[in-house]
Amino acid sequence: MTAQIIDGSAISKTIIEELKQEVARLKEDHGVVPCLVTILVGNDSASQVYVRSKIKMCNYLGILSKQIDLPEETSEEELLKVIKQLNVDPSIHGILVQVPLPKHIKENKVLFAIDPDKDVDGFHPTNVGRMVIGEPVFLPCTPHGVQVLLQRSNIETKGAHVVVVGRSNIVGKPVANIMVQKALGANATVTICHSATKDIASITRQADILIVAMGKPKYITADMVKDGVVVIDVGVNQIGISPAGKRILCGDVDFENVKEKASYITPVPGGVGPMTIAMLMDNTVRSAKIKYNLD
């Protein structure tokens, strides 16, 4: 058996084209243009790349994009003041603070200051609470991307045993909460494994769907999965530099060997990664529609 590849790049492109049509419809029928503001503090090169990619996507979709660049020495108080102003601006539907922030700024304090109704990253405690009780406004982008990959690949989740490897607030915990909900694309039995789990392989071998976000290169090996498993690899690890100077990446799963046992598997890159920005754009459009009570 060789696994069918779940092409996150192709699926995300389909979603982006659907969103582009929706943005055009909102503008033409209702005069509504979704607006996303990104805040970048400091000169972190990776953060600059991420922000540019988000702005480029907004421009492609017809979403109004505003970027606020603040110097590294910006105080926490000054940043919070900027967020407060954006919270009360009715023309803005999404606020995204690019992390990591400079060390003198408390990340959670800043993220929690964003109006939950403009928190298109889905990290605010109010939105996390809504997710847990099954009444979400915005789901966190990467975990939601995992769910959408499964749905768009016609993989049945109802009654499946989903094993999540990793317990971060960014991926592990939210994806477990999403998959356990009594809803379409979920309704699974969920087990969470982490660094303190004893005999982790005995649990991962039980998985019908294995979602891995451990942050360890090629951590999941072929002997840790059962035949026919669906594998979603969220990990992105740099393991070298090519002669051309490009980063060599791998996931948390030993792709070449595990794909010979799995029924479906995501590659790295090109699997979960492209879905994250697609879900961010989806949340931004959703925010604008909610504000104006539009379907």
C-alpha positions in Angstrom: 0.0 0.0 0.0 1.2 3.5 -0.9 -0.7 6.4 0.6 -2.7 8.9 -1.4 -1.2 12.3 -0.9 -3.4 15.0 0.6 -2.4 18.0 -1.5 -2.9 21.0 0.9 -1.6 23.4 -1.8 -4.3 22.3 -4.3 -7.1 22.3 -1.7 -6.1 25.7 -0.3 -6.1 27.2 -3.9 -9.6 25.9 -4.3 -10.7 27.6 -1.1 -9.0 30.8 -2.0 -10.8 30.9 -5.4 -14.1 30.3 -3.5 -13.3 33.2 -1.1 -12.3 35.5 -4.0 -15.8 35.0 -5.5 -17.4 35.6 -2.1 -15.4 38.8 -1.5 -16.5 40.0 -4.9 -20.2 39.2 -4.1 -20.0 41.0 -0.7 -18.7 44.1 -2.5 -21.1 44.0 -5.4 -24.3 43.1 -3.5 -23.7 44.8 -0.2 -20.9 47.3 -0.6 -18.9 45.4 2.1 -15.1 45.0 1.8 -13.5 42.8 4.5 -10.5 44.5 6.2 -7.6 42.9 7.9 -5.0 44.8 9.9 -1.6 43.2 10.6 0.7 44.6 13.3 4.4 43.9 13.1 6.7 44.9 16.0 10.4 44.9 15.3 12.4 43.5 12.3 12.2 39.7 12.6 12.9 38.5 9.1 10.7 35.5 9.3 7.8 37.6 10.6 8.3 40.1 7.8 8.0 37.2 5.2 4.8 35.9 6.9 3.2 39.4 7.0 4.1 40.0 3.3 2.5 36.7 2.3 -0.7 37.6 4.2 -0.9 41.0 2.6 -0.3 39.5 -0.9 -3.1 37.1 -0.3 -5.5 39.9 0.9 -4.7 41.9 -2.3 -5.4 38.9 -4.5 -8.8 38.2 -2.8 -9.9 41.9 -2.8 -9.7 42.1 1.0 -8.5 45.5 2.2 -5.2 45.1 4.0 -3.6 47.5 6.3 -0.1 47.0 7.9 1.1 48.7 11.0 4.9 48.5 11.5 6.2 49.4 14.9 9.8 49.7 16.0 11.4 47.0 18.2 11.5 49.4 21.2 7.7 49.9 21.2 6.4 49.5 24.7 3.7 47.1 25.7 1.5 50.1 26.7 2.0 51.7 23.3 1.1 48.5 21.5 -2.0 48.0 23.6 -3.1 51.5 22.8 -2.9 50.8 19.1 -5.0 47.6 19.5 -7.6 49.5 21.5 -8.0 52.0 18.7 -8.4 49.2 16.1 -11.0 47.5 18.3 -13.3 50.4 18.1 -12.8 51.1 14.4 -15.9 49.8 12.7 -14.2 49.5 9.3 -11.8 46.9 10.5 -13.0 43.2 10.7 -9.8 41.4 11.6 -6.8 42.2 13.7 -3.6 40.1 13.6 -0.6 40.7 15.8 2.4 38.9 14.3 4.3 36.8 16.8 6.9 36.4 18.2 6.9 39.8 19.9 10.0 41.5 21.4 10.8 39.9 24.8 9.8 43.0 26.8 6.2 42.6 25.6 3.9 39.9 27.2 2.5 38.0 24.2 -0.7 36.8 25.9 -1.5 40.2 27.3 -1.4 41.6 23.8 -3.3 38.8 22.1 -6.0 38.9 24.8 -6.5 42.6 24.3 -7.9 42.1 20.8 -11.6 42.3 20.5 -12.8 38.6 20.3 -15.0 39.5 17.4 -12.0 40.7 15.4 -9.7 37.9 16.6 -9.3 36.1 13.3 -6.4 34.0 14.6 -8.9 32.4 17.1 -6.5 32.7 20.1 -8.5 34.9 22.4 -9.8 33.0 25.5 -13.3 33.9 24.6 -13.0 32.3 21.2 -11.2 29.3 22.7 -14.1 28.9 25.1 -16.6 29.2 22.3 -14.7 26.5 20.5 -14.7 24.1 23.4 -18.5 24.4 23.9 -19.1 24.0 20.2 -20.2 27.6 19.5 -17.2 29.0 17.6 -17.0 32.4 15.9 -13.4 31.9 14.7 -11.5 28.6 14.9 -7.7 28.7 15.1 -6.4 28.7 11.6 -4.0 25.7 11.6 -6.3 23.3 13.5 -9.2 24.4 11.4 -7.1 23.8 8.3 -6.5 20.2 9.5 -10.2 19.6 9.8 -10.9 21.1 6.3 -8.2 19.0 4.7 -10.0 15.9 6.1 -13.4 17.1 5.0 -12.3 18.0 1.5 -10.5 14.7 1.1 -13.7 12.9 2.0 -12.2 11.2 5.0 -14.8 10.1 7.5 -14.2 11.3 11.0 -17.4 10.3 12.7 -16.6 7.5 15.2 -12.9 7.4 14.1 -10.2 7.2 16.7 -8.2 10.4 16.3 -4.8 10.4 18.1 -3.2 13.9 18.4 0.5 13.9 19.2 1.3 17.3 20.8 -0.5 19.5 23.3 0.4 23.1 22.3 -2.2 25.9 22.5 -1.6 26.6 18.8 -2.3 23.1 17.4 -2.6 20.1 19.7 -5.2 21.3 22.2 -7.5 23.1 19.7 -7.4 20.4 17.1 -8.4 17.8 19.8 -11.3 20.0 20.8 -12.4 20.6 17.2 -12.4 16.9 16.4 -14.3 15.8 19.5 -17.3 18.1 18.8 -20.6 16.6 17.8 -20.5 18.1 14.3 -19.7 17.4 10.7 -16.0 16.8 10.1 -15.6 15.8 13.7 -17.6 13.6 16.1 -14.5 11.5 16.7 -13.0 9.7 19.7 -9.9 11.7 20.6 -6.7 10.7 22.5 -3.9 13.3 23.1 -0.3 12.1 23.5 2.6 14.3 24.5 6.2 14.2 25.8 5.2 12.6 29.1 3.0 9.8 27.5 4.3 6.4 28.4 4.7 3.9 25.5 3.4 6.4 22.9 3.8 4.0 20.0 1.2 1.7 21.6 -1.3 4.6 21.4 -0.4 5.9 18.0 -0.8 2.4 16.5 -4.5 2.6 17.5 -5.1 5.7 15.5 -7.5 5.7 12.5 -6.4 9.3 12.0 -3.1 10.5 13.4 -2.5 14.2 13.7 1.1 15.0 14.6 2.4 18.4 15.9 5.3 17.4 18.1 8.1 19.6 16.8 10.5 16.8 16.3 11.8 15.9 12.9 10.6 12.5 11.6 9.4 11.5 15.1 6.6 9.2 13.9 8.2 6.1 12.3 6.5 3.3 10.3 6.5 0.9 13.3 4.4 3.5 15.2 1.3 3.4 12.9 -1.1 0.8 11.7 -1.9 -0.1 8.1 -4.4 2.2 6.5 -4.0 5.1 8.9 -4.7 8.7 7.8 -1.7 10.8 8.7 -1.8 14.6 9.1 1.7 16.0 9.7 1.6 19.6 11.1 5.3 19.7 11.9 7.7 21.9 9.9 11.4 21.4 10.8 14.5 22.8 9.0 17.0 20.0 8.7 19.5 21.7 6.4 20.3 24.1 3.6 20.4 23.1 -0.1 23.3 24.0 -2.3 21.1 26.7 -3.8 20.7 28.2 -0.3 17.1 27.1 0.2 15.9 25.6 3.5 15.4 21.8 3.5 12.3 21.0 5.5 10.7 17.9 6.9 7.7 17.1 9.1 7.3 15.3 12.4 6.6 12.1 10.4 9.0 9.9 8.6 7.2 10.5 5.3 9.0 8.1 3.0 8.5 5.1 5.2 5.1 5.9 6.8 3.5 6.5 3.4 4.0 2.9 2.6 1.6 1.9 5.4 -0.9 4.9 5.4 -4.0 5.3 3.3 -3.7 9.1 3.2 -0.8 11.4 4.2 0.1 15.0 4.0 3.5 16.1 2.7 5.8 18.7 4.2 5.9 21.2 2.7 2.6 21.4 0.8 0.3 19.8 3.3 -1.2 21.6 6.3 0.9 24.8 5.8 -1.0 26.4 2.9 -4.3 25.8 4.7 -3.3 28.2 7.6 -3.4 31.3 5.5 -6.6 30.1 3.7 -8.3 29.8 7.0 -7.1 33.2 8.1 -8.7 34.7 5.0 -11.9 32.7 5.6 -12.1 34.0 9.2 -11.6 37.6 8.0 -14.4 37.3 5.4 -16.6 35.6 8.1 -16.0 38.5 10.5 -17.2 41.0 7.9 -20.3 38.9 7.2 -21.1 38.6 10.9 -20.8 42.3 11.5 -23.4 43.1 8.8 -25.6 40.0 9.5 -24.9 38.6 6.0 -25.2 35.0 4.9 
